[in-house]
């Protein structure tokens, strides 16, 4: 191995170490949030393996319904005798799937449009940005609800609905970054040597937007989980009997005085995961952008 | 001399008192001689006015606060849909010609008596002589004719409930004759709810339609003073109520959209009555001492319906429909969804009067279900969909779970009301779970749903088979000239619908629930059914 390669690898390792030390150095909240997200990811990915019961299995017997938390059912059972812990685990999977898919959908479309708007500028920029402004003028939850309703709910409806509401955030960010980046000398140089526009956009501009996009993507995952839970709470989301955190809160709401765990526990899960995504996203931004370093 | 004068005065007083007492007794005996004109109230007076002195003062005063989930669609003849909240908001101020007793049979209310003549296709209704609207005008035959004709023309429910009414003749000052196009033995049932409400023509003419629409004038014990849509209705006592004095000062009907808030309001004493649609809370409220009024006549009859018209659907095969009927444990379903307040059933019916024991039905039997499915060519079941409203999620989740036992994989399709309303008429494939309401007059209800040639918002209009024999028996049932004939035709129709054609799975019957404060008495709310209440006699413990 040449010395250059070893040096490069060492430099990369050192950078990674520095970024990690900045990331975790912001305080214990970041570490806790990071652990929450790791648990969330683990639970979502291995849901089927760790669910103590089938989340859809009913137990209509009087003894089976609305059981308080116990050793047998640590989070109790709901009005149809289903194990709440198993349903929360199953709901985590739905939350992860919808948030990742909708976030990715929004990122792919939003980044592409943002790169075009930012690089070409002028009329293209004006048209795209005014359309984005129009999209932003519609409350995101209402927008997602309409799209989801048109697509008759389900995972596809939710993913497309939430994804569309997040597109403007990517367009705006990428457009702003590209508008600044394209004034750099290396872009002018690339244009002078006759590089194709597609190559300039994808090879020079897009990679330079990446750090900010990672942060935005992470934070949007939290928003997507929140929106999915809200849609499911309103009954526009995933069809029952599939467990979703928002749907579980809605189902348990009226039993708040008799069986508070039914809405409290999935509600707490939503809060923890959304906060964790925001804190981690915030810390990532600080770690990747030295100008914003601070402590939580 | 003074002693003589004193004696004479004392004698006059005694005689006056005796005369007064005799007068009251005379009225009572007069009323009692009629078979159907008793409208008792808490004070026991029949004609009412002038008896307020006898009323226990401790029962006087206070406001009755009722909570409902959503506001009514309307209370005027041409705006009401006759749904639960419409009828609740009508309780304080509107009364109908007939009402229902605890068994669900027709009894006269504003009418004194009625005569049915099936051969001449007429009903002759005699009105009470002492009925006054809250604006002081009298209810006479002319006003009744105006009301009935107006309702026939404008009421949304008229085609279903009094569709056969052709014209109304005034026979004398207190008698009207209803001329029908064809005989309908259930017509008085239609006149026991919104189609039988009597409104003041005088006020209608004076106020104009727009003002009358939101502030109609009836014969009830209260007068509406304000209506803030989606917030509350306020009513004050009608001091000239024709059926005796009224205990309460007023009534307020407020909208509590959230069950939890309504529950807290009831517990704190802010409201006295709550129309609760969340059955999971009833047991807890009963334990806390509140009264759970379910009524003797239930209101909801959930049905699992099949698309039997589409030849490509497995449901076009009667063996599949029967298999599904056998595979559903209706008792468990009703017990779970209605927390022990529902009753399972094998036919579309509420109450005992119209119930027939001749329907065999499909008692829960998984083996039989599997056998029938195998015979129909589905030994391993099949995939299908089940459409329902969000409020029915628990019920359809249980059905999905039970059908899994015979290999049928059901995908739930939960729809919002607006989409569901369209789907209800003609869902393209699979099944539909419909929490149908049912009037105590079961023949009217069945005929309005399963006869041929219907139009409008009819369940399964283009998705379900409407066999000739069912149509024939239901029409004969409505046209029956006596009770025996009516019951016999209904029996035949029920047997055809369930045993012969298995048109749907009748899951059972469920009540409307009103949770009432233990301090409220003699209100009559949901004693028999929710059509009317005796708010004139209601009183609250101080």
Interface residues (C-beta under 8 A of the other chain):
Chain A: X56 X58 X60 X65 X66 X79 X80 X149 X153 X235 X236 X239 X240 X241 X251 X253 X254 X255 X256 X257 X258
Chain B: X259 X260 X263 X278 X280 X281 X284 X332 X335 X336 X390 X393 X394 X396 X397 X398 X400 X401 X411 X412 X413 X414 X416
